[in-house]
């Protein structure tokens, strides 16, 4: 996983947390759901990148 990807994924995750928090504070269910979805998407990307890195490590040996 490249550094740019890590930063981008973490930024998306943090933005999702903020969005979800604002939705909680304002009682906005749509914003809460969008924030949770953003976080889930970022975590899925991170997991995919980690799997790619692990596979690369295995096949580079």
C-alpha positions as CSV (number, residue, x, y, z in Angstrom):
1,X,0.0,0.0,0.0
2,X,1.5,3.3,-1.0
3,X,1.7,6.2,1.4
4,X,-0.7,8.2,-0.6
5,X,-3.3,5.5,-0.5
6,X,-2.9,5.2,3.3
7,X,-3.3,8.9,3.8
8,X,-6.3,9.0,1.5
9,X,-8.0,6.1,3.1
10,X,-7.4,7.4,6.6
11,X,-8.7,10.9,5.6
12,X,-11.9,9.3,4.2
13,X,-12.3,7.3,7.5
14,X,-11.8,10.5,9.6
15,X,-14.2,12.5,7.4
16,X,-16.8,9.7,7.9
17,X,-16.3,9.9,11.7
18,X,-16.8,13.7,11.6
19,X,-19.9,13.4,9.4
20,X,-21.4,10.7,11.6
21,X,-20.7,12.8,14.7
22,X,-22.4,15.8,13.2
23,X,-25.3,13.6,12.3
24,X,-25.5,12.4,15.9
25,X,-25.3,16.0,17.2
26,X,-28.0,17.3,14.9
27,X,-30.2,14.2,15.0
28,X,-29.8,13.8,11.2
29,X,-30.1,10.1,10.4
30,X,-29.1,10.5,6.8
31,X,-25.8,12.2,7.8
32,X,-25.1,9.5,10.4
33,X,-25.6,6.8,7.7
34,X,-23.4,8.6,5.2
35,X,-20.7,8.9,7.8
36,X,-20.9,5.2,8.7
37,X,-20.8,4.3,5.0
38,X,-17.7,6.4,4.4
39,X,-16.0,4.8,7.3
40,X,-16.9,1.3,6.1
41,X,-15.7,2.1,2.6
42,X,-12.4,3.4,3.8
43,X,-11.8,0.4,6.1
44,X,-12.6,-2.0,3.1
45,X,-10.1,-0.2,1.0
46,X,-7.5,-0.5,3.8
47,X,-8.2,-4.2,4.2
48,X,-7.9,-4.7,0.4
49,X,-4.6,-2.9,0.3
50,X,-3.2,-4.9,3.3
51,X,-4.2,-8.1,1.5
52,X,-2.4,-7.0,-1.6
53,X,0.7,-6.1,0.5
54,X,0.6,-9.5,2.2
55,X,0.3,-11.4,-1.1
56,X,3.1,-9.4,-2.6
57,X,5.3,-10.2,0.4
58,X,4.5,-13.9,0.0
59,X,5.3,-14.0,-3.7
60,X,8.4,-11.9,-3.5
61,X,10.1,-14.5,-1.3
